[in-house]
C-alpha cells in the first residue's frame, strides 16, 4: 500500500507518541491528554510533545479536538494500521509463528481483476517471480471488522512479499503491486500456493482483499458468494 507523503515523514519519536495516545485509551475513544502530561511520558518538553501530536495529526494518524483544558485525541484507522505494522515487526522478532490470519466472506468483484491479471506486462512478472500464471481473475474477500483492523500487519510480512513492478504500454501506465504468499482455508478444504495481491492503485478499500492463484479458487474450494474463509499469510 502506498502511504501519503505526510505519513511517510512520521518517525520513531512520533510513533512513540502514537503509542502513548493508544495506551491512554485513544484506540477506543477520544483520550483526554495534555501536552505536559504527554511530555512527561515521552521525557520531552511540552512544546516537543505538541509538535509530535501535530505531525501525527497532519499525517492522518490521529484526530484531535482541542479544548480549553487540554485536548481529546483518538487514533484513526490509519494510525491503528501503523501500530499494527509495528506490532507485526515485534512478533516476527520474538514469536516463532508470526502468521497473519484474515477472516472474511467471498464476494463478487467488479470484473477488473480478470482484465488486469491477464495483461502481458503483469503476466510475465507473475511467471518469473511467483512461478506460475494466475487464473484470469481474482477471488474477492470481504474482511470482517477485526480483520480489517489486523490488515495493517500485512506489510510487515516482508519474507512472504514479492514486488510486481509497474510498467507502460504506449501512453498508458500500469501501477505496481505487492503479492504475499498465502494459504486459503474454507470449510471445503485448504489451498496452498495462492497470493494476496495488493495493487498500489485500486478501487478497493481496506475492507476488501484480492487473491490470485494458478487455479480458479472458487472451483478448487467449492466457494460461493457469502462463504466464509480464512487467509493465512506468513505461515512457517
C-alpha positions in Angstrom: 0.0 0.0 0.0 1.1 3.5 -0.7 1.3 5.9 2.2 0.7 9.6 1.9 3.8 11.9 1.8 2.9 13.2 5.3 2.6 9.7 6.8 6.0 8.7 5.4 7.7 11.5 7.4 6.5 10.1 10.7 9.5 8.8 12.6 10.1 6.8 15.8 9.5 9.8 18.0 6.1 10.3 16.6 5.3 6.6 16.8 6.3 6.7 20.5 3.7 9.5 20.9 1.1 7.5 19.0 1.7 4.5 21.3 1.1 6.7 24.3 -2.2 8.0 22.9 -3.3 4.5 22.3 -2.3 3.4 25.8 -4.2 6.3 27.2 -7.4 4.9 25.7 -7.2 6.6 22.2 -7.9 3.3 20.4 -11.5 3.1 21.6 -12.5 6.7 22.2 -11.1 10.2 22.4 -8.5 10.2 25.2 -8.1 13.4 27.2 -4.5 14.4 27.0 -2.4 17.4 28.0 0.9 18.2 26.3 2.6 18.5 29.6 1.4 15.0 30.7 2.4 13.5 27.3 5.7 15.3 27.5 6.4 13.7 30.9 5.7 10.2 29.5 8.0 10.9 26.5 10.7 12.5 28.5 10.5 15.6 26.4 9.3 19.2 26.6 5.7 20.2 26.3 6.5 22.0 23.0 8.1 18.9 21.6 5.1 16.8 22.6 2.8 19.3 21.0 4.8 19.2 17.7 4.7 15.4 17.7 0.9 15.4 18.1 0.7 17.9 15.3 2.8 15.7 13.0 0.6 12.7 13.8 -2.5 14.9 13.1 -1.0 16.1 9.8 -0.2 12.5 8.8 -3.8 11.4 9.5 -2.8 9.0 12.2 -4.7 10.8 15.0 -7.7 13.2 15.1 -7.7 15.9 17.8 -10.3 18.0 19.4 -8.7 21.0 21.2 -10.3 22.0 24.5 -9.7 24.8 26.9 -8.1 22.5 29.4 -6.3 20.2 27.0 -7.3 18.1 24.1 -9.1 14.9 23.2 -7.2 12.6 20.8 -8.3 9.4 19.0 -6.2 7.1 16.9 -7.6 6.9 13.3 -7.8 3.8 11.3 -4.6 4.7 9.6 -3.0 5.1 13.0 -4.2 1.7 14.1 -2.8 0.2 10.9 0.6 1.9 11.6 0.7 0.5 15.1 -0.3 -3.0 13.9 2.7 -2.9 11.5 4.9 -2.1 14.4 3.3 -5.0 16.4 3.8 -7.4 13.5 7.5 -6.5 13.3 8.0 -7.3 17.0 6.0 -10.5 16.6 8.5 -11.6 13.9 11.3 -10.9 16.3 10.0 -12.7 19.3 7.5 -15.3 18.1 8.3 -18.4 16.2 4.9 -18.3 14.4 4.1 -14.9 13.2 1.3 -16.0 10.9 -1.3 -13.3 10.0 -4.8 -14.8 9.6 -7.5 -12.8 8.0 -11.2 -13.9 8.1 -13.8 -12.8 5.6 -16.5 -13.9 3.2 -16.4 -14.5 -0.6 -17.9 -11.7 -2.6 -18.1 -10.8 -6.3 -15.8 -8.1 -7.6 -16.2 -5.6 -10.4 -14.6 -7.9 -13.1 -11.5 -5.7 -13.3 -9.2 -8.4 -11.9 -9.6 -10.6 -15.0 -8.5 -7.9 -17.3 -5.5 -6.6 -15.3 -4.2 -10.0 -14.3 -4.1 -11.1 -18.0 -2.1 -8.1 -19.2 1.3 -9.2 -20.6 3.3 -6.7 -18.5 2.0 -8.3 -15.3 1.8 -11.9 -16.5 5.5 -12.1 -17.4 6.4 -11.0 -13.9 4.0 -13.4 -12.3 5.6 -16.3 -14.3 9.1 -15.1 -13.4 8.6 -14.0 -9.7 5.7 -16.2 -8.5 6.5 -19.2 -10.6 3.0 -19.5 -12.2 0.5 -17.9 -14.5 -2.5 -16.9 -12.4 -6.0 -17.8 -13.3 -7.5 -14.8 -15.2 -9.4 -13.2 -12.3 -9.1 -12.6 -8.6 -11.0 -14.1 -5.6 -12.5 -11.2 -3.7 -12.9 -11.4 0.1 -14.9 -9.0 2.3 -13.0 -8.9 5.5 -14.5 -9.0 9.0 -14.2 -5.8 11.1 -11.4 -7.5 13.2 -9.5 -8.5 10.1 -9.8 -5.0 8.6 -8.0 -3.7 11.7 -5.4 -6.6 11.5 -4.8 -6.0 7.8 -2.2 -3.3 8.8 0.1 -6.1 9.7 0.2 -7.3 6.1 3.0 -5.0 5.1 5.2 -6.5 7.8 5.2 -9.9 6.1 8.3 -9.0 4.2 9.6 -12.5 3.9 6.5 -13.5 2.0 6.2 -10.4 -0.2 7.0 -10.3 -3.9 7.1 -7.0 -5.7 5.4 -6.7 -9.1 6.7 -3.6 -10.9 4.6 -1.0 -12.7 5.0 -0.7 -16.5 4.0 1.3 -19.5 2.1 0.3 -22.7 2.2 3.2 -25.1 0.6 6.2 -23.4 -0.9 4.2 -20.5 0.9 3.5 -17.3 0.0 0.5 -15.1 0.8 0.6 -11.4 2.9 -1.7 -9.2 1.6 -4.3 -6.8 2.8 -6.5 -3.9 2.0 -10.2 -3.7 2.0 -12.0 -0.3 2.3 -15.8 -0.3 -0.8 -17.3 1.4 -2.8 -20.4 2.2 -6.6 -20.2 1.8 -8.8 -22.2 4.1 -12.5 -22.9 3.9 -15.0 -25.5 5.1 -14.3 -27.5 1.9 -10.5 -27.7 2.5 -7.5 -25.5 2.0 -5.2 -24.4 -0.8 -1.5 -23.6 -0.6 0.2 -21.6 -3.2 -2.1 -18.6 -3.5 -1.1 -14.9 -3.1 -2.8 -11.9 -1.7 -2.3 -9.2 -4.3 -2.3 -5.6 -3.2 -2.2 -3.1 -6.1 -0.8 0.3 -5.4 -3.7 1.7 -7.4 -7.1 0.1 -6.6 -10.8 0.8 -6.4 -11.0 -1.5 -3.3 -10.7 -0.1 0.2 -9.2 -1.8 3.3 -12.3 -4.0 3.7 -11.5 -5.9 0.5 -8.8 -8.5 -0.1 -7.9 -9.9 -3.5 -6.4 -13.3 -4.1 -4.7 -14.9 -7.1 -3.6 -18.5 -7.7 -2.7 -20.8 -10.7 -6.2 -22.3 -10.3 -9.7 -20.9 -10.0 -10.1 -20.7 -6.2 -13.9 -20.7 -6.4 -13.8 -24.1 -8.1 -10.9 -25.5 -6.2 -12.5 -24.8 -2.8 -16.2 -25.0 -4.0 -16.8 -21.4 -2.9 -19.8 -19.2 -3.5 -20.6 -15.6 -2.5 -21.1 -15.4 1.2 -19.0 -18.4 2.1 -16.6 -17.9 5.0 -12.8 -18.4 4.6 -9.5 -17.6 6.3 -6.4 -16.4 4.5 -3.2 -17.3 6.3 -0.2 -15.1 5.4 3.3 -15.8 6.7 2.9 -19.5 7.7 6.2 -21.3 8.5 
